[in-house]
Amino acid sequence: MSAAGASAGPEVEAVADGLWWRLRDVVLAERRLERFAFAPEQPNSPAGPGERLSALAADEAALAELTRDVTVRALAATADGANLRLLALLGGEPIGIDDASRALALPPLAVSERVNALAQLGLAARDLERDAVTGTAAGRAVVALVKAISAGLATRCRAGLREVL
């Protein structure tokens, strides 16, 4: 655990770990893309994804910007009330889009679009064959983080309201 992570709570560590696994999948996809020959008769471009990944690994500022971007995008998606309710609904077992639609009182297509956006961030996983969605470790951890912050705020509000009322 890093020095910065040493003071972080388990929810923060779980979110960071879950987002890392999503980012790792993106990096692996980029590596596969770099090895794919679109036009076998022409050599791959020298400034392809492999060069970008190597440059990213060597550039602390770029890596910090990437990780901040991924984190903020995940938190922004969770800040949407319907997305947070959807993530809270999801567990490890798949739930059908229609069932999620009824639980959230949203049309199935709206739930489907939200699921797609959350899956892009690694917060949910979509099973197209079963038309279902499951939560991911990152999604569950973001929900736990929001709950932990909310619980801390509620404690402070109870104490603070007694003082001011």
Buried (B, 14 or more C-beta within 10 A) or exposed (E): EEEEEEEBBEBBBBBBEBBBEBBEEEBEEBEEEBEEEEEEEEEBEEEBBBEEBEEBEEEEEEEEEBBEEBEEBBBEBBEBEEBBBBBBBBEEEBBBBEBBBEEBEBEBEEBBEBBEBBBBBBBBBBBEEEEBBBBBBBBBBBBBBBEBEEEEEEEEEEEEEEEEE
